[in-house]
């Protein structure tokens, strides 16, 4: 070991030996805290960042993934009740590729068309039909499970058997069970998407033949009636849209919190189709087709023919008219007739009637013209008086008790949070100051003890030489003074310089008592004699 390191180690060992019991205890605690902090920091820094390998796994798939990771020696963590597997970020993509090559996860809850891969050649027609039906159910369940908010889905199909012994064939039906994630609910649009997804995937299935039920037992779509709550949901959406537009307008005009808007609407969800045919003909319209036929005959009176008249006179060829001529004209016209056919199909969801009620704070309404404000609100809400829409605008005093209490509670909470933050800061500063003060005290104590342990030169004077006059005889047990060997006289030391001695004493005094020496110097420098 180098001499410098050896000397530093000896000084450190000597300093530690000079510690008292309390100082040694504090030193041990400090070293332990430093070691634990270093270990914790190193473990935190060396801990890998975890990323989700797979989410929403079934129990069988999660078990297969964990077993494969154990066999590969890859660390992992489970989350979301075991349905999510986390692995280190550096192993994420490599493990995904490895597990995909191994066919994991296999999605045991919904095998889908993979069931057809293991079908034996000797399977019966019944087995083939049922296996194909199970495959359809699994594929539909997997597709529905990918919708946002859906945790798991199960589809059951009722497909009638094709037979020639019945005149009419029943339509297939489907039942869908949906379990949503915690805190999630399916909207009307999502339920309709599930219904149309299932009905479009099965031949001859109508959307009204799909039933959707959630985990709580609530029927979201019933067979024969379609999606439950569609009308109510659309009415609520329309009312909220109108209320938001009117409320936004009022907030900009009179300020937030000074008005209240309520909208009630009635929508018509009946799908109607109307066909209208109109015929219109004018005098100047030329005919589409025209035909004219003329017959004319001429001859003599060669026979007595005719018809007796009322006076027994012959009328006809042998009567008054004896020429025998005949003429007949026939004309057929096909006139052009204007025809207009109009087919009107009314989509469901039209507004039948709506009512809007607006209440304005009387303090804010004092500077407004309520008539003009009512006209503005009617334009913003789309009020149509011909269909029976109503609009009511009224000024009233608002109850601000709850708002004031909420504002006071928020202000108090902010003040408490500010005081808590200040107290935490003061506590942290106090702890830091205490640690610094403790370190300073330990340093001062260590410095003083090191000064006290420093060797002080003691002037013992001139030691007498043995055997010289005036030297005291040393009494050694068992050995007489005459038997001791005679040593040559020691060289006399040089007389020390008195000035050097004084300097050494002053230096030692300054090292041992620096504060007293500094005060003495300041006193000398501040006295009149010192000034001179």
Secondary structure, DSSP 8 states (H G I E B T S, - for coil): --HHHHHHHHHHHHHHHT--HHHHHHHHHHHHHHHHHHHHHHHHHHS--EEEEE-S--HHHHHHHHHHHHHHT--EEEEGGGTEEEEEGGGHHHHHHHHHHTT----TT--GGGGGGG--TT--HHHHHHHHHHHHHHHHHHHHHTSTTEEEEEEEEE-----SS-SS----EEEEEEEE-TT----HHHHHHHHHHHHHHSTT--GGGEEEEETTS-EEEETTTEETTHHHHHHHHHHHHHHHHHHHHHHHHH-TTSEEEEEEEEEE---EEEEEEEEE--TT--EEEEEEEEEEE-----S---EE-TTS-EESTTSS--S--EEEEEEEEEE--EEEEEEEEE-S-EEEEEEEEEEEEHHHHTTS-HHHHHHHHHHHHT--GGGT-EEEEEEE----HHHHHHHHHHHHHHHHHHHHHHHHHHHHHHHHHHHHHHHHHHHHHHHHHHHHHS-----------TTSTT-----BTTB-TTTS-------------HHHHHHHHHHHHHHH-HHHHHHHHHHHHHSHHHH-
